Amino acid sequence: MDVIRLPWEFDHWNELKTIISTKINNISEFSKLLININPKMPIDKLIFLLTYIFEEENPIITNEYFFNNILPYIQKIILEIKERSKKNRIMPMLPQMTNIQILHRHFVSSILACVFLGIFDVYNPIICNSRYIFEKLSFIDIYEKKLIEPFKCILHYFLKIYNLELHNKYNGNIIINRIVMGENNVPMWSKLPIKFTRILATSEGDIDKSPTTDFVNFSNRLIGGDILDGKTSSNAMILSRTEALIARFCCAHMESNEAITIIGCEKFCDYSINNDFKFIDDFKDCSEVNNDGTLSTRIIFIDSTLNIYEQYQKEFFRDLNKALIGFYTKNNGKMPPIATGLWGKDSIVVSDRYVKVLQQMLASALSNRDLIYYTCGDEEFANDINDLSDFLVLGNFMIMDVINAYKLLKNRDKKLFKQLKQLLMELQQ
């Protein structure tokens, strides 16, 4: 049976509770606590990270505040994890199974508190068939590699939710949705008489700072990738929206006909990733909330093909369908635009950005969603995208027109848009 064991189901939970209940007053006592929980924890490096932050000129948290407020809060929400689960069972979300999980944010915070103290590095919670691949939810790499800026994000998350919960403002759910496109649902793209929606491309800003609620996260098959170092835009987004890490805990790898979305993740901090990831400051997320306090934000996780030689032909429809799975919603009302960008930029292979834009334009048309496309400072590329969007919308071209024209193209390179427009005009005559 595929299950996720939670701390109160561990054989040594009573013993673990006694250890976690210990009052901790300083670094030395904290080291002993960590040794008792996980003797293999890189404790000296975790202590280095904490000490470094405490001794900064303007620390995000002081030594006194951490030991008097934040660490006791972390201990408390671990001990209360069963009550904070609200009787919701967290289950593995496995490939080829459309699935939705609704987890209260209190429960998510308790799980992340367990991760902070290394509990799941000792007691593996995932019991699944070996054919399923999970990216372990652990902060050990951050500790081991002394990643100061990502560590600040995690520490800031606990600082922020401590204050929110103190004022009874930490409410709502995290909703994880695994979406599978069955064979019977694959569109006949070459026969779709559907017009294009608008796409606004800009060389300024980035996806995670977009004035919308839906954000594309170009992950690999496993959410967050190998190391939570913040060096890619997809990785940085997860660190700043720390609750999204829960998907690493319960979601197995994505397959070619799947996407994963997460609703309700608050953005806790601002950051930059110019040359390296850097925590900047607190971020006040003003996203709308529904009646139970769940935020309207939606993160769309999609990966791209790793077969760079087939991205133009055989794998073109693989990624086109992948984008559709992530973009499409069953909401009948007008949905907000989707913030998106350079798909494949953070991948181990370099995708053709013109092809990736075209795939997203086609998927957004069928989904009836507008796009805001961020080109990471490339003004020429942004102009190319806007020109193509205007051409398709004003010319009343349809999805089937573009697909059939694309199939006739022989050279697919930087001149793709120019060639596509020329061929569409010829076919229209």
C-alpha positions as CSV (number, residue, x, y, z in Angstrom):
1,M,0.0,0.0,0.0
2,D,1.3,3.5,-0.9
3,V,1.1,5.7,2.2
4,I,2.8,8.7,3.9
5,R,3.5,8.0,7.6
6,L,3.1,11.0,9.8
7,P,5.1,11.6,13.0
8,W,2.4,10.4,15.4
9,E,2.5,7.1,13.5
10,F,6.3,6.6,14.1
11,D,7.2,3.8,16.5
12,H,9.3,6.2,18.6
13,W,6.8,9.2,18.6
14,N,6.4,9.3,22.4
15,E,10.2,9.3,22.8
16,L,10.5,12.0,20.1
17,K,7.8,14.1,21.8
18,T,9.8,14.1,25.0
19,I,12.9,15.2,23.2
20,I,11.1,18.0,21.3
21,S,9.4,19.2,24.4
22,T,12.8,20.2,26.0
23,K,13.1,23.9,26.7
24,I,16.0,25.3,24.7
25,N,17.8,28.5,25.7
26,N,20.9,28.8,23.6
27,I,23.0,27.4,20.8
28,S,24.6,24.7,22.9
29,E,21.3,23.3,24.1
30,F,19.9,23.5,20.5
31,S,22.9,21.4,19.3
32,K,22.1,18.7,21.9
33,L,18.4,18.7,20.8
34,L,19.4,18.2,17.2
35,I,21.8,15.4,18.1
36,N,19.0,13.6,20.0
37,I,16.7,13.9,17.0
38,N,19.1,13.1,14.2
39,P,22.7,12.2,15.1
40,K,23.6,12.5,11.4
41,M,22.4,16.1,11.0
42,P,25.2,18.5,9.9
43,I,24.7,20.3,13.2
44,D,27.9,22.4,13.1
45,K,26.9,23.8,9.7
46,L,23.3,24.6,10.8
47,I,24.7,26.3,13.8
48,F,27.1,28.3,11.5
49,L,24.0,29.5,9.5
50,L,22.1,30.6,12.6
51,T,25.2,32.3,14.1
52,Y,25.9,34.1,10.9
53,I,22.4,35.5,10.7
54,F,22.3,36.5,14.4
55,E,25.6,38.4,14.0
56,E,24.6,40.4,10.8
57,E,24.4,44.1,11.1
58,N,20.6,44.1,10.5
59,P,19.6,40.5,11.2
60,I,16.2,39.2,10.1
61,I,16.0,37.6,13.6
62,T,18.1,38.0,16.8
63,N,19.5,35.3,19.0
64,E,17.0,36.2,21.8
65,Y,14.0,36.2,19.5
66,F,14.8,32.9,18.0
67,F,15.2,31.1,21.3
68,N,12.4,32.9,23.1
69,N,9.8,32.8,20.4
70,I,10.5,31.1,17.1
71,L,12.1,27.8,18.2
72,P,9.4,27.3,20.9
73,Y,6.8,27.9,18.3
74,I,8.4,25.3,15.9
75,Q,8.5,22.8,18.8
76,K,4.9,23.5,19.6
77,I,3.5,23.1,16.1
78,I,5.4,19.8,15.8
79,L,3.9,18.5,19.0
80,E,0.4,19.6,17.8
81,I,0.8,18.2,14.3
82,K,-2.0,15.6,14.7
83,E,-4.5,18.3,15.9
84,R,-3.4,20.7,13.3
85,S,-4.0,18.2,10.5
86,K,-7.7,18.8,11.0
87,K,-8.2,15.0,10.5
88,N,-7.0,15.4,6.9
89,R,-4.9,12.5,5.7
90,I,-2.0,13.4,3.4
91,M,-1.6,10.8,0.7
92,P,1.1,10.2,-2.0
93,M,0.0,11.8,-5.3
94,L,1.1,9.2,-7.8
95,P,1.6,9.4,-11.6
96,Q,-1.3,8.8,-13.9
97,M,-3.8,9.4,-11.1
98,T,-5.8,12.6,-11.2
99,N,-5.9,13.6,-7.6
100,I,-6.6,16.6,-5.3
101,Q,-5.6,17.2,-1.7
102,I,-6.8,20.0,0.5
103,L,-4.4,20.6,3.5
104,H,-4.9,23.2,6.2
105,R,-2.0,25.7,6.3
106,H,-1.6,24.9,10.0
107,F,-0.9,21.3,9.1
108,V,1.5,22.3,6.3
109,S,3.5,24.5,8.8
110,S,3.8,21.5,11.2
111,I,5.2,19.3,8.5
112,L,7.7,22.0,7.5
113,A,8.7,22.4,11.2
114,C,9.5,18.7,11.2
115,V,11.6,19.2,8.2
116,F,13.5,22.1,9.8
117,L,14.5,19.9,12.8
118,G,15.4,17.0,10.5
119,I,12.8,14.5,11.7
120,F,11.9,13.2,8.3
121,D,15.6,12.6,7.6
122,V,15.6,10.0,10.3
123,Y,12.1,8.6,9.9
124,N,11.3,8.2,6.2
125,P,7.6,9.0,5.8
126,I,7.1,7.7,2.2
127,I,6.2,4.1,1.8
128,C,5.6,3.5,-1.9
129,N,6.3,1.2,-4.8
130,S,9.9,1.7,-5.9
131,R,8.8,2.7,-9.5
132,Y,7.6,6.0,-8.1
133,I,10.2,8.7,-7.7
134,F,9.9,11.3,-4.9
135,E,12.2,14.2,-4.3
136,K,12.9,14.0,-0.6
137,L,11.6,17.0,1.4
138,S,14.7,18.0,3.4
139,F,16.7,21.0,4.3
140,I,19.9,19.0,4.9
141,D,21.5,20.2,1.6
142,I,20.8,23.8,2.6
143,Y,22.6,23.2,6.0
144,E,25.3,21.0,4.5
145,K,26.2,23.6,1.8
146,K,25.8,26.5,4.1
147,L,23.3,28.2,1.8
148,I,22.8,31.4,3.8
149,E,20.2,33.1,1.5
150,P,17.9,30.1,1.1
151,F,18.2,29.5,4.9
152,K,17.0,33.1,5.5
153,C,13.9,32.3,3.5
154,I,13.1,29.3,5.6
155,L,13.8,31.2,8.9
156,H,11.7,34.1,7.7
157,Y,8.8,31.8,6.9
158,F,8.6,30.6,10.5
159,L,9.0,34.2,11.7
160,K,6.2,35.3,9.5
161,I,3.7,32.6,10.3
162,Y,4.5,32.9,14.0
163,N,3.3,36.5,13.9
164,L,0.4,35.7,11.7
165,E,-0.9,32.9,13.9
166,L,-0.3,35.1,17.0
167,H,-2.8,37.6,15.6
168,N,-5.1,34.8,14.3
169,K,-4.4,35.7,10.6
170,Y,-2.9,32.4,9.5
171,N,-5.9,30.6,7.9
172,G,-6.9,28.9,4.8
173,N,-5.8,25.8,2.9
174,I,-3.2,24.7,0.4
175,I,-4.8,22.8,-2.4
176,I,-2.7,20.5,-4.5
177,N,-4.1,19.2,-7.8
178,R,-2.4,16.5,-9.9
179,I,-3.9,16.7,-13.4
180,V,-3.6,13.9,-16.0
181,M,-4.6,14.1,-19.6
182,G,-6.1,10.8,-20.7
183,E,-5.7,9.6,-24.3
184,N,-9.3,10.4,-25.0
185,N,-8.8,14.0,-24.0
186,V,-5.8,14.8,-26.3
187,P,-7.0,17.6,-28.6
188,M,-7.0,17.3,-32.4
189,W,-4.9,20.5,-32.7
190,S,-5.0,20.6,-36.5
191,K,-8.8,20.7,-36.5
192,L,-9.5,23.4,-33.8
193,P,-11.3,26.5,-35.2
194,I,-10.4,28.5,-32.1
195,K,-9.1,32.1,-32.2
196,F,-6.1,33.3,-30.3
197,T,-6.2,35.1,-26.9
198,R,-3.9,38.1,-26.1
199,I,-0.3,37.7,-25.0
200,L,1.6,40.7,-23.6
201,A,5.4,40.2,-23.6
202,T,7.7,42.4,-21.6
203,S,11.4,42.6,-21.0
204,E,10.9,44.1,-17.6
205,G,10.0,42.3,-14.4
206,D,9.7,38.5,-13.8
207,I,7.0,35.9,-13.4
208,D,6.9,35.9,-9.6
209,K,6.4,39.7,-9.4
210,S,3.6,39.7,-12.0
211,P,0.4,41.6,-11.0
212,T,-1.8,38.4,-11.5
213,T,-2.6,35.3,-9.4
214,D,-1.5,32.5,-11.7
215,F,2.2,31.8,-12.1
216,V,4.0,29.1,-14.2
217,N,6.8,27.3,-12.5
218,F,9.0,25.5,-15.1
219,S,10.1,22.7,-12.8
220,N,11.8,19.5,-13.8
221,R,9.9,16.2,-13.3
222,L,10.4,16.6,-9.6
223,I,9.1,19.9,-8.0
224,G,12.0,22.1,-6.9
225,G,14.7,20.1,-8.6
226,D,17.7,18.5,-6.8
227,I,18.8,21.3,-4.5
228,L,16.8,24.2,-3.0
229,D,19.6,26.7,-3.7
230,G,17.4,29.4,-5.4
231,K,19.7,29.6,-8.4
232,T,16.9,29.1,-10.9
233,S,13.7,31.2,-11.1
234,S,11.5,28.1,-10.5
235,N,13.5,27.1,-7.4
236,A,13.5,30.7,-6.1
237,M,9.7,30.9,-6.4
238,I,9.3,27.9,-4.2
239,L,11.7,29.2,-1.6
240,S,9.7,32.5,-1.4
241,R,6.4,30.7,-1.4
242,T,7.6,28.2,1.2
243,E,4.3,26.3,1.6
244,A,4.7,25.1,-2.0
245,L,7.5,22.8,-0.6
246,I,4.7,20.5,0.6
247,A,4.3,19.3,-3.0
248,R,7.8,17.7,-2.7
249,F,6.5,15.8,0.3
250,C,3.6,14.1,-1.4
251,C,4.0,14.4,-5.2
252,A,5.9,11.7,-7.2
253,H,7.5,12.6,-10.5
254,M,5.5,14.1,-13.3
255,E,5.1,12.1,-16.5
256,S,4.6,13.5,-20.0
257,N,0.9,13.9,-19.8
258,E,0.7,15.5,-16.3
259,A,0.8,18.9,-14.6
260,I,0.6,19.8,-10.9
261,T,-1.0,23.0,-9.6
262,I,-1.0,24.4,-6.1
263,I,-3.5,27.0,-4.9
264,G,-3.1,29.1,-1.8
265,C,0.7,29.5,-1.3
266,E,1.5,32.9,0.2
267,K,4.6,34.8,-1.0
268,F,6.5,35.5,2.2
269,C,9.7,37.2,1.0
270,D,11.2,39.2,-1.8
271,Y,14.4,38.1,-3.5
272,S,16.7,38.6,-6.4
273,I,18.5,36.1,-8.7
274,N,20.8,38.3,-10.8
275,N,24.0,36.5,-10.4
276,D,23.1,34.4,-7.3
277,F,20.0,34.0,-5.1
278,K,19.6,36.7,-2.5
279,F,17.0,37.1,0.2
280,I,15.9,40.8,0.2
281,D,13.2,41.4,2.7
282,D,9.7,40.6,3.9
283,F,6.9,40.6,1.3
284,K,3.3,41.5,2.0
285,D,1.1,39.3,-0.2
286,C,-2.1,41.2,-1.0
287,S,-3.7,38.4,-3.0
288,E,-7.4,38.0,-2.7
289,V,-8.7,35.4,-0.2
290,N,-11.9,33.4,-0.3
291,N,-14.3,32.9,2.7
292,D,-12.1,30.3,4.5
293,G,-8.9,32.4,4.1
294,T,-7.4,30.5,1.2
295,L,-5.3,32.7,-1.1
296,S,-6.3,33.0,-4.8
297,T,-2.7,32.4,-5.9
298,R,-2.1,29.4,-8.2
299,I,1.3,27.9,-9.1
300,I,1.4,25.8,-12.3
301,F,4.2,23.2,-12.4
302,I,5.1,21.9,-15.9
303,D,8.3,20.4,-17.2
304,S,9.6,20.3,-20.8
305,T,11.0,17.5,-22.9
306,L,14.6,16.6,-22.4
307,N,14.9,15.4,-25.9
308,I,16.3,18.6,-27.6
309,Y,16.5,16.9,-31.0
310,E,12.8,16.0,-31.1
311,Q,11.4,19.3,-29.6
312,Y,10.4,20.6,-33.0
313,Q,8.5,17.5,-34.2
314,K,7.8,14.4,-32.2
315,E,8.0,16.1,-28.8
316,F,6.4,19.4,-29.9
317,F,2.9,18.0,-29.1
318,R,4.2,16.5,-25.8
319,D,5.0,20.0,-24.5
320,L,2.0,21.6,-26.2
321,N,-0.3,19.2,-24.3
322,K,1.7,19.7,-21.1
323,A,1.1,23.5,-21.3
324,L,-2.6,22.9,-21.9
325,I,-2.9,20.7,-18.9
326,G,-1.4,23.4,-16.7
327,F,-3.3,26.3,-18.2
328,Y,-6.8,24.9,-18.5
329,T,-9.4,25.4,-15.8
330,K,-13.1,24.4,-15.7
331,N,-14.1,27.9,-14.5
332,N,-16.7,29.4,-16.8
333,G,-15.9,33.0,-15.8
334,K,-13.1,35.2,-17.1
335,M,-9.9,34.0,-15.5
336,P,-6.9,36.2,-14.7
337,P,-3.9,36.2,-17.1
338,I,-1.2,33.6,-16.6
339,A,2.3,34.9,-15.8
340,T,4.8,32.9,-17.8
341,G,8.2,33.1,-19.4
342,L,11.2,31.3,-20.8
343,W,10.2,27.6,-20.6
344,G,13.3,25.4,-20.5
345,K,15.7,28.2,-19.5
346,D,16.5,26.4,-16.2
347,S,16.6,22.9,-17.8
348,I,19.6,20.8,-18.3
349,V,19.0,21.1,-22.0
350,V,18.4,24.4,-23.9
351,S,14.9,24.5,-25.4
352,D,14.2,26.7,-28.5
353,R,12.5,29.7,-26.9
354,Y,10.5,30.6,-30.0
355,V,9.0,27.1,-30.2
356,K,8.2,27.2,-26.4
357,V,6.4,30.6,-26.9
358,L,4.3,29.2,-29.7
359,Q,3.3,26.2,-27.7
360,Q,2.2,28.4,-24.8
361,M,0.2,30.7,-27.2
362,L,-1.6,27.7,-28.6
363,A,-2.4,26.3,-25.2
364,S,-3.6,29.6,-23.8
365,A,-5.9,30.0,-26.8
366,L,-7.6,26.6,-26.2
367,S,-7.7,27.4,-22.5
368,N,-9.2,30.9,-23.2
369,R,-6.5,32.5,-21.0
370,D,-4.4,35.6,-21.7
371,L,-0.6,35.5,-21.0
372,I,1.9,37.9,-19.6
373,Y,5.2,36.7,-20.9
374,Y,8.5,37.8,-19.2
375,T,11.6,37.6,-21.4
376,C,14.2,38.2,-18.7
377,G,15.4,41.5,-20.1
378,D,15.4,40.6,-23.8
379,E,13.5,43.5,-25.5
380,E,13.9,42.2,-29.0
381,F,12.4,38.9,-28.1
382,A,9.5,40.6,-26.4
383,N,8.8,42.7,-29.5
384,D,8.9,39.5,-31.6
385,I,6.3,37.9,-29.4
386,N,4.0,40.9,-29.3
387,D,4.2,41.3,-33.1
388,L,3.2,37.6,-33.6
389,S,0.4,38.0,-31.1
390,D,-1.0,41.1,-32.8
391,F,-0.7,39.3,-36.2
392,L,-2.7,36.3,-35.0
393,V,-5.4,38.1,-33.1
394,L,-6.0,40.9,-35.7
395,G,-5.8,38.5,-38.6
396,N,-8.5,36.2,-36.9
397,F,-6.2,33.2,-37.3
398,M,-7.2,30.0,-35.6
399,I,-5.3,27.2,-33.8
400,M,-5.7,24.9,-36.7
401,D,-4.2,27.5,-39.1
402,V,-1.0,27.8,-37.1
403,I,-0.6,24.1,-36.4
404,N,-1.0,23.2,-40.1
405,A,1.4,26.0,-41.1
406,Y,3.9,24.9,-38.5
407,K,3.9,21.4,-39.9
408,L,5.0,22.8,-43.3
409,L,8.0,24.7,-42.0
410,K,11.3,23.2,-42.7
411,N,13.6,25.5,-40.7
412,R,12.6,26.3,-37.2
413,D,15.0,28.8,-35.7
414,K,15.1,32.4,-34.7
415,K,13.2,33.3,-37.9
416,L,10.4,31.0,-36.9
417,F,7.8,33.7,-36.3
418,K,8.7,35.5,-39.6
419,Q,8.4,32.3,-41.6
420,L,5.2,31.4,-39.8
421,K,3.6,34.7,-40.6
422,Q,4.6,34.5,-44.2
423,L,3.2,31.0,-44.6
424,L,-0.1,31.9,-42.9
425,M,-0.5,34.9,-45.3
426,E,0.1,32.6,-48.3
427,L,-2.3,30.0,-47.0
428,Q,-5.0,32.6,-46.4
429,Q,-4.9,33.8,-50.1
